[in-house]
Amino acid sequence: MAFDTASLKFNSNGLIPAIAQDANSGEVLMMAWMNADSISKTLESGQVTYWSRSRQEYWVKGATSGNTQTLVDLRIDCDRDCLLIEVKQEGPACHTGRRTCFFTAVRNGNEVEIVTVAEDSEAP
């Protein structure tokens, strides 16, 4: 069966959330937005392409930083309103230099803690 982006449920801006996950470790790396064209570009090139809401342009992950995401698998959730992008991540995924964008934890209901892993030890 051929994939058609028309079957997806995009928001009113024509966007759908995409969660990037390390294909080997299962670690959640980041969340970004995609539109129908960025999904097509990703599937055609194998390099994950997002839609930048702030710049209003396509954003190939790692094009300027070198921290690329190569597509391994693209999955659609059961409601068809969110994507899971399994990737081979080169370098950190977060613009802060950390491996993942999810490095701030809320503990005990209200305490914020920065969570670090070995790969993040040199991050700011």
C-alpha positions in Angstrom: 0.0 0.0 0.0 1.4 3.4 -1.0 1.7 6.1 1.7 -0.2 9.3 1.1 0.3 12.3 3.4 -3.3 13.3 2.9 -4.2 10.6 5.3 -2.5 12.5 8.1 -4.2 14.9 10.5 -2.3 18.2 10.2 -3.1 21.1 12.5 -4.7 24.4 11.2 -1.2 25.5 10.1 -0.7 22.4 8.0 1.8 20.9 10.5 2.2 17.7 12.4 4.4 17.1 15.4 7.3 14.7 14.8 9.3 13.0 17.6 12.8 12.1 16.7 14.0 8.9 18.4 17.4 7.2 18.3 16.8 4.0 16.3 19.4 2.0 18.2 18.9 3.1 21.8 15.2 4.2 21.7 16.2 7.5 23.4 13.8 10.4 22.6 16.0 13.1 21.1 13.7 16.0 20.1 10.4 17.2 18.8 9.9 19.4 15.8 7.2 20.1 13.2 6.8 18.7 9.7 4.4 19.5 6.9 3.4 17.3 3.9 6.3 18.6 1.8 8.9 18.1 4.5 7.7 14.5 5.0 8.0 13.9 1.3 11.5 15.5 1.2 12.5 13.2 4.2 11.3 10.1 2.5 12.9 11.0 -0.8 16.3 12.0 0.6 16.7 9.9 3.7 17.8 13.1 5.6 15.2 14.3 8.1 13.7 17.6 7.0 11.5 19.6 9.3 9.5 22.8 8.9 10.9 25.8 10.9 8.0 27.8 12.3 10.3 30.7 13.3 12.1 31.0 9.9 9.1 29.8 7.8 11.4 27.5 5.8 12.5 23.9 5.5 15.2 22.8 7.9 17.3 19.7 7.1 18.6 18.6 10.4 22.4 19.1 10.6 22.7 21.1 7.3 24.6 23.8 9.1 25.7 22.1 12.4 26.7 18.7 11.0 24.5 17.0 13.6 22.5 15.1 11.0 19.6 12.8 11.3 19.4 9.9 8.8 16.0 8.4 8.5 15.7 4.8 9.6 11.9 4.5 9.9 8.9 6.8 9.9 5.9 5.7 12.0 2.4 7.2 12.3 0.5 7.1 15.6 -3.0 5.5 15.8 -4.8 8.8 15.5 -2.6 9.8 12.5 -1.8 13.2 14.2 1.8 12.6 15.3 4.9 11.1 13.7 7.7 9.0 15.2 10.9 9.5 13.2 13.5 6.8 14.1 16.9 8.2 13.2 20.6 7.6 13.1 21.8 10.7 15.0 25.2 12.1 14.3 26.3 14.4 17.1 24.0 16.1 19.5 20.3 16.5 18.6 19.7 19.6 20.7 20.8 23.1 19.6 22.3 23.5 23.2 24.9 20.9 22.4 23.2 18.2 24.4 22.4 14.7 23.1 18.6 15.2 23.7 16.4 18.3 24.0 14.7 16.6 27.0 17.3 17.3 29.7 15.2 19.3 32.2 13.3 17.1 34.7 10.7 18.1 37.2 11.2 16.2 40.4 8.9 15.9 43.5 6.2 17.8 41.7 8.0 21.2 41.5 11.8 20.9 41.6 13.6 21.5 38.3 16.7 19.4 37.7 19.1 19.3 34.8 19.6 15.7 33.9 22.9 14.9 32.3 24.4 11.8 30.7 28.0 11.0 29.8 27.6 12.4 26.3 26.3 15.7 27.6 29.2 16.3 30.0 30.6 19.0 27.8 27.3 20.7 27.1 26.8 24.2 28.4 
